Each structure stands twice: as structure tokens, then as C-alpha cells.
Amino acid sequence: MDRAAWQNDVDRHLRQDILPFWAHHAPDKENGGFIGGLTNDLRKTDDDRSLVLCARMLWTFSAAARHYGDDSYLSLARYAYETLLDRFFDPENGGFFWSTKADGQPAIDRKDTYGEAFAVYGLSEFARLTSESRPLELARQTLDLVEFHALDAVNGGYRQTFLRDWTPASVPPWTKSHNTHLHLLEAMSAYLRASDEPEIRSRQERLLGTIAEHIYQPAIGHLLEAFADDWQGKPEHYSYGHEIETAWLMTEAAAQLGGDWPERIRPLSLRLAENNLRLAVLPDGSFAEDGDDVEAKRLQRVWWIQAEAVVGFYDAFQLSGDERFEVASYRAWRFCIEHQFDSVHGDWFKELDPELRPVMAYRKIGPWECPYHHARMLMEMSERLAEQPHGLGAQTGENGS
């Protein structure tokens, strides 16, 4: 496999097809901040403005500026940073509102651990890029608020939802989620790349242990999605996309923490990748959304899942040297370019139906439809394809996106 050609392709796609689309369409030139939504045929929608979109724009353009050494991305990263502070930050109670109106007033003023994690993720990457103290201070303050209000000191792990003043609002019995812990893990990893503080490192070790001991199910080699306070898991289909994403993010965190963590996490990550290679990969190389331990059930092709499959399988190849994973990664990549990419209007179709027709109800830009997954995949692959193919030391946990 020609990794140099593959690397050239991912760099070209990111810089020509993805980042320019978001730089042109996402900023709200009339009201400031970012737009609420954009349809597949490029019509704006009047949705509330999303914390998740703003934080992911901040991360994406900060990471791109650092990755390519290109200051042209810095101005949009700074715009996103200022938007996050001006429109989402709660100066009274700390933390960030879930969504705002076009004029910047809160729309949904709750605090969600998932959303706070993405604020930390974006702020940490911006601080790493600029070496400015204020974004890092805000990231640390937010992590401390999450630690104080969301941590379950009895059972471990973090609860999900809070009111504006951080009064608990998670609805029993499913008060914890895999997704919340996954993205808090990557937020702490990002913070530690900007400032390797012992206290956050200790929290990251505890969090990685929580995922490995409670969310990962060793008897079946899968991850459950929702949990009660006591870690009773909700039975449901497995989210293959979250599993392959978790596999490589656990590897990244383990490499960053060092010690015996890489060897502890390696078999978990590889088992998740192996199960997903068996269950989730469809005949055309794409990746199914979810299913059970027998077969895939939902065959829509969702953009973020395809992107995570590319990184997750390549990570498994780097860990194991097993070329099946490299082939799966490359096939997923080719599927993205040939089917998920919208060569007419730009960016990617966010969902294709089982017959590979674009689902037009899904927008190009929205509260969840952001540049983070596919832009991150492209930067990760750009770095990984330039590295030695095997071994945990090749991971980007030390210097990657």
C-alpha cells in the first residue's frame, strides 16, 4: 500500500474540500457567531446556536493551524474562541450553556458534561496553539466544575446533565453514558497535551480505568451505552461507531499516560477492533452504525462513523501489525471519498441510506453536524501515515491531533 500517496490524498482533501467549506459557510455574517444550520443544498436554517458546533469549530481550526503551521486557520480559530466566550460562557455559575439564540442569549441554559467536555477540548487545543494563558485557565476551571458537580464519588464515573446552576438534572435510572465518558477522556487528553498537570493526569488515569472496568464488557468484548449510578448497564444494540472510536482514543490516552497503561489497554482496543471488523464492515468497505454480536442491524452510512472507522482500524494496524486492519482502514477511506463526499455542494453527506442515497433531511451544518470527526480523521491519518506502521510508540498521543 502506498502510504505516501494516501497521505497526500488526505491532506489535499482536508485543505481543499473540508476546511474551506466550513470557513466559508459556518460563520454567521449577519448575527455573529456560527449559523444554526445549513441544508444539503446550502440553505440556512434558523436553529439555535450549538455549543458543540462552536467548540468543535474551535478545536478543528486550532488543530489545523498547528498541524499545517498555517496561520490562515488561526483567524477562524480565534473567532470561534471569542464566540465561545461571548455567547456560551456563563460568568455567574461557570461552564457553558448548551445552546443560544442568534443574538447570543441562552436558549437551553443547562450544563451537560458532554458539552463541557467539548469546550475543554477546543480551549485546550487553542491554548496549545497560541500558548495563551486564558483559554487554558478556562479549560481547567471547567474541568474542576465537572469534577465537583458531576463526579459520582461513591460509584465512580460522571453524571451527565445539570441545570444552569449545576443542580443535578440527570434522569434516573440511566444517569451515566459511554459517550459522556469517552469525550471527557479526549478532553483530558487534549488538556494534558497543553499542560501536563499531575492532578489532571490523576483524573485521566481514573477515567481510563472507569471505561476499561465498567463501560467495556470483557465477557462480550463490547461497550454498553447507558448506565445507572451503580453501573448496571442498559441492554441494547452495540454502537459500532462509538466502539471503534473508543478503541483508538483509549490507545491514545494510554500512550499519553505511559507506565503499564499501554499494555493494559492494548488487548481491549484490539478486541473492540476485531469484533467490529467481524460485525460492522459491510461488503463495500463501509461501516454499519450498530447491531448485536451476530450481525449489523442499522445499515445507514453515517459520516462520523465512517471517519472513525478509518482511524480506528489504522490504529489497530499500528498496534498489532495485522494487515487486515490496514486494509479495512483503506477501504473505509475509499468509501468516504467515493460515496460520503459531496462533490457538488462540498463537505460530506451526513447520512446515506442502505442503498447509498443521501438522506436529505440530514443537514450539512447543525448542532451535531460539525467538522470535527472527518477533519480529525484526516489530520490523524496525515500524521500516522508518515510514521512507522507498528507499535504503540507510533501513536499520536504524544504529539498528535
C-alpha positions as CSV (number, residue, x, y, z in Angstrom):
1,M,0.0,0.0,0.0
2,D,1.4,3.4,-1.0
3,R,1.1,5.3,2.3
4,A,2.8,8.4,0.9
5,A,0.1,8.7,-1.8
6,W,-2.6,8.1,0.8
7,Q,-1.2,10.8,3.0
8,N,-1.1,13.2,0.1
9,D,-4.8,12.4,-0.6
10,V,-5.9,13.0,2.9
11,D,-4.0,16.3,3.1
12,R,-5.4,17.5,-0.2
13,H,-9.0,16.5,0.8
14,L,-8.8,18.3,4.1
15,R,-7.3,21.5,2.8
16,Q,-9.3,21.7,-0.5
17,D,-12.6,20.2,0.3
18,I,-13.3,20.3,4.0
19,L,-11.7,23.3,5.8
20,P,-12.7,25.8,3.1
21,F,-16.3,24.7,3.2
22,W,-16.5,25.3,7.0
23,A,-14.6,28.5,6.9
24,H,-17.0,29.9,4.2
25,H,-20.4,28.6,5.4
26,A,-20.2,28.2,9.2
27,P,-19.7,31.8,10.4
28,D,-22.9,33.8,10.7
29,K,-22.0,37.0,8.9
30,E,-25.3,38.7,9.9
31,N,-25.6,37.9,13.6
32,G,-22.1,36.9,14.6
33,G,-21.0,33.5,15.9
34,F,-21.9,30.5,13.8
35,I,-25.1,29.7,12.0
36,G,-27.7,27.3,13.4
37,G,-27.9,25.0,10.4
38,L,-27.3,24.5,6.7
39,T,-29.2,22.1,4.4
40,N,-27.6,19.8,1.9
41,D,-28.4,22.3,-0.8
42,L,-26.8,25.1,1.2
43,R,-29.9,26.9,2.6
44,K,-29.5,28.3,6.1
45,T,-31.9,27.2,8.8
46,D,-32.9,29.2,11.8
47,D,-31.9,26.7,14.5
48,D,-30.5,27.7,17.9
49,R,-26.7,28.0,18.0
50,S,-24.9,25.0,19.4
51,L,-22.2,24.8,22.0
52,V,-21.0,21.6,20.4
53,L,-20.6,23.1,16.9
54,C,-18.8,26.2,18.3
55,A,-16.4,24.1,20.4
56,R,-15.7,21.7,17.6
57,M,-15.0,24.6,15.2
58,L,-12.6,25.9,17.8
59,W,-10.8,22.6,18.0
60,T,-10.8,21.9,14.3
61,F,-9.2,25.1,13.1
62,S,-6.8,25.3,16.1
63,A,-5.6,21.8,15.3
64,A,-5.4,22.6,11.6
65,A,-3.3,25.7,12.3
66,R,-0.9,23.7,14.4
67,H,-0.8,20.6,12.2
68,Y,0.0,22.5,9.0
69,G,1.8,25.5,10.5
70,D,-0.7,27.7,8.6
71,D,-1.8,30.9,10.2
72,S,-4.7,31.3,7.7
73,Y,-6.6,28.9,10.0
74,L,-5.7,30.9,13.1
75,S,-8.2,33.7,12.5
76,L,-11.2,31.4,12.4
77,A,-9.9,29.5,15.5
78,R,-9.7,32.9,17.3
79,Y,-13.2,33.8,16.0
80,A,-14.5,30.5,17.5
81,Y,-12.8,31.2,20.8
82,E,-14.3,34.6,21.1
83,T,-17.7,33.2,20.2
84,L,-17.4,30.5,22.8
85,L,-16.6,33.2,25.5
86,D,-19.1,35.9,24.3
87,R,-22.1,33.7,23.6
88,F,-21.8,30.4,25.6
89,F,-19.8,31.1,28.8
90,D,-21.8,31.5,32.0
91,P,-19.9,34.2,34.0
92,E,-22.2,33.7,37.1
93,N,-22.1,29.9,37.5
94,G,-19.2,28.9,35.3
95,G,-19.3,26.4,32.5
96,F,-21.0,26.8,29.1
97,F,-24.6,26.9,28.0
98,W,-25.9,24.1,25.8
99,S,-27.3,26.5,23.1
100,T,-28.1,30.1,22.5
101,K,-30.3,32.2,20.3
102,A,-29.0,34.1,17.2
103,D,-28.5,37.2,19.4
104,G,-26.3,35.2,21.9
105,Q,-28.9,34.9,24.7
106,P,-29.2,31.4,26.2
107,A,-31.7,29.1,24.6
108,I,-31.1,25.9,26.6
109,D,-29.1,27.0,29.6
110,R,-28.4,23.6,31.1
111,K,-24.9,22.3,31.7
112,D,-24.2,18.9,30.1
113,T,-20.9,17.1,30.9
114,Y,-20.7,16.1,27.2
115,G,-20.9,19.8,26.1
116,E,-18.5,20.9,28.8
117,A,-16.0,18.3,27.6
118,F,-16.0,19.7,24.1
119,A,-15.5,23.2,25.4
120,V,-12.4,21.9,27.3
121,Y,-11.3,20.1,24.1
122,G,-11.5,23.2,22.0
123,L,-10.0,25.5,24.6
124,S,-7.1,23.2,25.2
125,E,-6.2,22.9,21.6
126,F,-6.4,26.7,21.2
127,A,-4.1,27.1,24.2
128,R,-1.7,24.6,22.8
129,L,-1.6,26.5,19.5
130,T,-1.3,30.1,20.9
131,S,0.4,29.5,24.3
132,E,-2.2,32.0,25.8
133,S,-3.0,31.5,29.4
134,R,-6.7,32.5,29.5
135,P,-8.1,29.6,27.4
136,L,-6.1,27.1,29.4
137,E,-7.4,28.7,32.7
138,L,-11.0,28.4,31.4
139,A,-10.4,24.8,30.4
140,R,-9.0,24.0,33.9
141,Q,-11.9,25.8,35.6
142,T,-14.4,23.8,33.5
143,L,-12.7,20.5,34.3
144,D,-12.8,21.5,38.0
145,L,-16.5,22.3,37.8
146,V,-17.2,18.9,36.2
147,E,-15.1,17.2,38.8
148,F,-17.0,18.9,41.7
149,H,-20.5,18.6,40.3
150,A,-20.6,15.6,38.0
151,L,-18.3,13.0,39.7
152,D,-20.0,10.2,41.4
153,A,-17.8,9.9,44.5
154,V,-19.4,6.6,45.6
155,N,-19.6,4.6,42.4
156,G,-17.1,6.4,40.2
157,G,-17.7,8.0,36.8
158,Y,-19.5,11.1,35.8
159,R,-23.2,12.0,35.6
160,Q,-24.5,13.8,32.6
161,T,-27.0,16.6,32.9
162,F,-27.3,19.7,35.2
163,L,-29.3,22.9,35.4
164,R,-27.8,26.3,34.9
165,D,-26.6,26.5,38.5
166,W,-25.2,22.9,38.3
167,T,-28.2,21.4,40.2
168,P,-28.3,17.7,39.1
169,A,-30.8,17.0,36.4
170,S,-29.9,13.6,35.1
171,V,-33.0,11.4,34.8
172,P,-32.7,8.0,36.6
173,P,-32.1,5.2,36.1
174,W,-29.7,5.9,33.2
175,T,-27.6,8.7,34.7
176,K,-24.3,7.9,33.0
177,S,-23.3,7.3,29.4
178,H,-20.4,5.8,27.5
179,N,-20.4,8.8,25.2
180,T,-20.0,11.3,28.0
181,H,-17.0,9.4,29.4
182,L,-15.4,8.9,26.0
183,H,-15.4,12.6,25.2
184,L,-14.4,13.6,28.7
185,L,-11.4,11.3,28.1
186,E,-10.4,13.0,24.9
187,A,-10.9,16.4,26.6
188,M,-8.5,15.5,29.4
189,S,-6.0,14.1,26.8
190,A,-6.2,17.5,25.0
191,Y,-5.7,19.4,28.2
192,L,-2.7,17.3,29.2
193,R,-1.0,18.0,25.8
194,A,-1.3,21.7,26.6
195,S,-0.4,21.4,30.2
196,D,0.8,18.2,31.8
197,E,-0.6,18.8,35.3
198,P,-0.4,16.0,37.9
199,E,-4.0,16.5,39.1
200,I,-5.5,16.2,35.7
201,R,-3.2,13.3,34.9
202,S,-4.6,11.5,38.0
203,R,-8.2,12.2,36.9
204,Q,-7.4,10.9,33.4
205,E,-6.0,7.6,34.9
206,R,-9.1,7.2,37.0
207,L,-11.3,7.9,34.0
208,L,-9.5,5.5,31.7
209,G,-9.8,2.9,34.4
210,T,-13.5,3.5,34.7
211,I,-14.0,3.0,30.9
212,A,-11.9,-0.2,31.0
213,E,-13.6,-1.6,34.1
214,H,-17.2,-0.5,33.8
215,I,-18.1,0.5,30.3
216,Y,-16.1,-2.2,28.5
217,Q,-17.7,-5.6,29.0
218,P,-14.9,-8.2,29.0
219,A,-17.3,-11.2,28.7
220,I,-18.5,-10.0,25.3
221,G,-15.9,-7.6,24.1
222,H,-18.3,-4.7,23.6
223,L,-19.2,-1.4,25.2
224,L,-22.6,-0.6,26.6
225,E,-24.0,2.8,26.0
226,A,-26.1,3.8,29.2
227,F,-25.7,3.1,32.9
228,A,-27.3,3.6,36.2
229,D,-25.3,5.1,39.1
230,D,-24.2,1.6,40.2
231,W,-23.0,0.7,36.7
232,Q,-25.9,-1.5,35.8
233,G,-25.9,-1.4,32.1
234,K,-28.8,-0.8,29.8
235,P,-29.2,-3.7,27.4
236,E,-29.3,-2.6,23.7
237,H,-27.6,-2.9,20.4
238,Y,-23.9,-2.0,20.4
239,S,-22.9,1.3,18.8
240,Y,-20.2,0.1,16.5
241,G,-19.2,3.6,15.7
242,H,-18.6,4.5,19.3
243,E,-16.7,1.3,19.9
244,I,-14.2,1.8,17.1
245,E,-13.8,5.5,18.2
246,T,-13.3,4.4,21.8
247,A,-10.7,1.8,20.8
248,W,-8.3,4.4,19.4
249,L,-9.0,7.1,21.9
250,M,-8.2,4.7,24.8
251,T,-4.9,3.8,23.0
252,E,-4.1,7.5,22.7
253,A,-4.8,8.1,26.4
254,A,-2.8,5.1,27.4
255,A,0.2,6.1,25.4
256,Q,0.0,9.6,26.9
257,L,-0.2,8.2,30.5
258,G,2.6,5.7,30.0
259,G,3.6,3.2,32.6
260,D,1.7,0.0,32.3
261,W,-1.3,1.6,30.7
262,P,-0.4,0.8,27.1
263,E,-0.2,-2.9,27.8
264,R,-3.4,-2.8,29.9
265,I,-5.4,-1.1,27.2
266,R,-3.9,-2.7,24.1
267,P,-5.9,-6.0,24.3
268,L,-9.1,-4.1,25.0
269,S,-8.6,-1.9,22.0
270,L,-7.7,-4.8,19.7
271,R,-10.6,-6.9,20.8
272,L,-13.0,-4.0,20.0
273,A,-11.4,-3.6,16.6
274,E,-11.5,-7.3,15.9
275,N,-15.2,-7.5,16.9
276,N,-16.0,-4.5,14.7
277,L,-14.0,-5.9,11.8
278,R,-16.2,-9.1,12.1
279,L,-19.5,-7.4,12.6
280,A,-19.6,-3.8,11.3
281,V,-17.7,-3.9,8.0
282,L,-20.1,-4.2,5.0
283,P,-19.2,-5.7,1.6
284,D,-18.4,-2.3,0.1
285,G,-15.9,-1.5,2.9
286,S,-18.2,0.9,4.7
287,F,-19.1,0.7,8.4
288,A,-22.5,-0.1,9.8
289,E,-23.9,2.1,12.6
290,D,-25.0,-0.5,15.2
291,G,-26.1,-4.1,15.8
292,D,-25.6,-7.0,18.1
293,D,-22.9,-9.6,18.4
294,V,-24.3,-11.6,15.5
295,E,-24.9,-9.0,12.7
296,A,-25.3,-5.3,11.9
297,K,-28.8,-4.0,12.3
298,R,-28.7,-0.5,11.0
299,L,-27.1,-0.1,7.6
300,Q,-27.3,3.6,7.1
301,R,-23.8,5.0,6.5
302,V,-23.3,7.9,8.9
303,W,-20.4,10.3,8.2
304,W,-18.8,10.3,11.6
305,I,-18.8,6.6,11.9
306,Q,-17.0,6.1,8.5
307,A,-14.4,8.6,9.6
308,E,-13.8,6.9,13.0
309,A,-13.5,3.5,11.2
310,V,-10.6,4.9,9.1
311,V,-8.7,6.0,12.2
312,G,-9.7,3.1,14.5
313,F,-8.7,0.3,12.1
314,Y,-5.4,2.0,11.2
315,D,-4.7,2.4,15.0
316,A,-5.3,-1.4,15.4
317,F,-2.9,-2.0,12.5
318,Q,-0.3,0.1,14.2
319,L,-0.8,-1.8,17.5
320,S,-0.8,-5.2,16.0
321,G,0.9,-5.2,12.6
322,D,-2.1,-7.1,11.3
323,E,-2.6,-6.0,7.7
324,R,-6.3,-6.9,7.8
325,F,-6.8,-3.7,9.8
326,E,-4.8,-1.6,7.4
327,V,-6.9,-2.9,4.5
328,A,-10.1,-2.2,6.4
329,S,-8.9,1.3,7.1
330,Y,-8.1,2.0,3.5
331,R,-11.4,0.5,2.2
332,A,-13.3,2.8,4.7
333,W,-11.3,5.7,3.4
334,R,-12.1,4.9,-0.3
335,F,-15.8,4.6,0.6
336,C,-15.7,8.1,2.2
337,I,-14.2,9.7,-0.9
338,E,-16.4,7.8,-3.4
339,H,-19.7,8.0,-1.6
340,Q,-19.8,10.1,1.6
341,F,-18.1,13.2,0.0
342,D,-20.5,15.6,-1.8
343,S,-18.5,16.7,-4.8
344,V,-21.3,19.1,-5.9
345,H,-22.0,21.2,-2.7
346,G,-19.0,20.4,-0.7
347,D,-18.2,18.6,2.6
348,W,-19.7,15.2,3.3
349,F,-23.3,13.8,3.2
350,K,-24.0,13.2,6.9
351,E,-26.0,10.1,6.2
352,L,-26.6,7.7,3.3
353,D,-29.5,5.2,3.3
354,P,-28.8,1.4,2.8
355,E,-28.9,2.0,-1.0
356,L,-26.2,4.7,-0.6
357,R,-28.6,7.6,-1.4
358,P,-28.1,10.8,0.5
359,V,-30.6,11.3,3.3
360,M,-31.5,14.9,2.5
361,A,-33.2,15.5,5.9
362,Y,-29.7,15.5,7.5
363,R,-28.1,18.9,7.3
364,K,-24.5,19.8,6.3
365,I,-24.2,22.0,9.4
366,G,-26.2,21.7,12.6
367,P,-25.9,21.1,16.3
368,W,-24.3,17.7,15.7
369,E,-23.2,18.1,12.1
370,C,-19.7,19.5,12.6
371,P,-16.3,19.3,11.0
372,Y,-14.7,17.5,14.0
373,H,-14.9,13.8,13.1
374,H,-13.8,13.9,9.5
375,A,-11.3,16.7,9.9
376,R,-9.8,15.0,12.9
377,M,-9.6,11.7,10.9
378,L,-7.8,13.5,8.1
379,M,-5.2,15.1,10.4
380,E,-4.8,11.8,12.3
381,M,-4.2,9.9,9.1
382,S,-1.8,12.6,7.8
383,E,0.4,12.1,10.9
384,R,0.0,8.3,11.2
385,L,0.8,7.6,7.5
386,A,4.1,9.5,8.0
387,E,5.0,7.3,11.0
388,Q,6.4,3.8,11.5
389,P,3.5,1.5,10.9
390,H,3.8,-0.7,14.0
391,G,3.9,-0.4,17.8
392,L,2.2,1.7,20.4
393,G,5.1,4.3,20.3
394,A,3.8,5.3,16.8
395,Q,0.6,6.7,18.3
396,T,-0.1,10.4,18.3
397,G,-0.9,10.6,22.0
398,E,2.4,12.5,22.5
399,N,2.1,14.9,19.7
400,G,-1.0,14.2,17.6
401,S,-4.3,15.9,16.9
